[in-house]
Each structure stands twice: as C-alpha cells, then as structure tokens.
Amino acid sequence: MKKIISTILFFTFTAVTLAQTMPKDADPKLWARAVKLHKSSIVIDGHNDITSPMVDEDFDLAMSSTGKYHLDGDRFTPIFHDSRRAE
C-alpha cells in the first residue's frame, strides 16, 4: 500500500508541476528565473501533519484525519530570508 500511495503522489505532483503555466500578468523574465530556481531546488513539504502517518501507519488520504494528526505548537519553524537575497 505504501508503494501505491508513493507512486500516486509522485505522478500527481509531477503532473501538477509540468502543468504550471505563466500567469497572463506575470513578468516573463521573473517567471523564467523562478521556474529555473524551482527546477534546480529540492522542494520538501516540511509539515509533519500527515506524511509520517502515511508512512508509519499506512494512513489512507481518503479517510478523514480531523483532530487526529494535526499538531499545534512548536513543530512549525518558519524560515525567513533577507530580501536582498532575491536580487
């Protein structure tokens, strides 16, 4: 079951990533730069709400997880970067 879920997620995220198109009001140079950066980066969803139960407990995403896996408190650590890094 874990392999099936992993495979489904992989193809879903791949399709979504490939299907992204530039918004009509976007700056083409900025969009191209953002796409290049995104494609060269490792992007990881750091939320621990559901990925651990999917792996450890064979949790099915079709089932409700309300009140079962959401963690409040100090688990989320935001990361801020100096705006000069964007230049």
C-alpha positions in Angstrom: 0.0 0.0 0.0 2.9 2.4 0.8 4.4 1.9 -2.7 1.0 2.5 -4.3 0.5 5.8 -2.4 4.0 6.9 -3.1 3.6 6.2 -6.8 0.3 8.0 -7.0 1.7 11.0 -5.2 4.8 11.1 -7.4 2.8 11.1 -10.6 0.3 13.6 -9.2 3.0 16.1 -8.2 4.8 15.6 -11.5 1.7 16.3 -13.5 0.9 19.4 -11.4 4.5 20.7 -11.8 4.6 20.2 -15.5 1.2 21.7 -16.0 2.1 25.1 -14.5 1.9 27.9 -16.9 2.9 31.6 -16.6 0.0 33.8 -15.4 -1.0 36.4 -18.0 0.1 39.4 -15.9 3.5 37.9 -14.8 6.8 39.3 -15.8 8.3 36.8 -18.3 11.9 37.3 -17.0 10.9 36.9 -13.4 8.8 33.8 -14.2 11.7 32.2 -16.1 14.0 32.9 -13.2 11.5 31.4 -10.7 11.0 28.3 -12.8 14.7 27.8 -13.2 15.2 28.2 -9.4 12.3 25.8 -8.7 13.6 23.2 -11.1 17.1 23.3 -9.6 15.9 23.1 -6.0 14.9 20.3 -3.8 11.4 21.2 -2.5 10.2 19.4 0.6 6.9 19.9 2.4 8.1 20.2 6.0 4.7 19.9 7.5 4.6 16.8 9.7 0.8 16.6 9.9 0.2 13.7 7.5 3.4 12.4 5.9 4.5 10.4 8.9 1.1 8.7 9.4 1.1 7.8 5.7 4.4 6.1 6.0 4.3 4.8 9.6 0.7 3.8 9.9 -0.3 3.2 6.3 -2.8 6.1 6.6 -5.2 6.4 3.7 -5.6 10.0 2.4 -9.2 9.3 1.5 -10.1 9.0 5.2 -10.7 12.0 7.5 -7.8 13.0 9.7 -9.6 15.8 11.5 -8.4 16.1 15.1 -6.1 13.0 14.8 -2.9 14.2 13.2 -2.8 18.0 13.2 -0.1 19.2 15.6 -0.2 22.7 17.1 2.6 24.2 18.9 6.3 24.4 18.3 6.6 21.9 15.4 6.5 24.6 12.7 9.6 26.7 12.3 9.2 29.5 9.7 12.3 30.4 7.8 12.9 34.0 6.7 15.5 35.3 4.2 16.8 38.7 3.8 15.1 40.4 0.9 18.4 41.3 -0.7 18.9 37.6 -1.5 16.2 38.0 -4.1 18.2 40.5 -6.1 
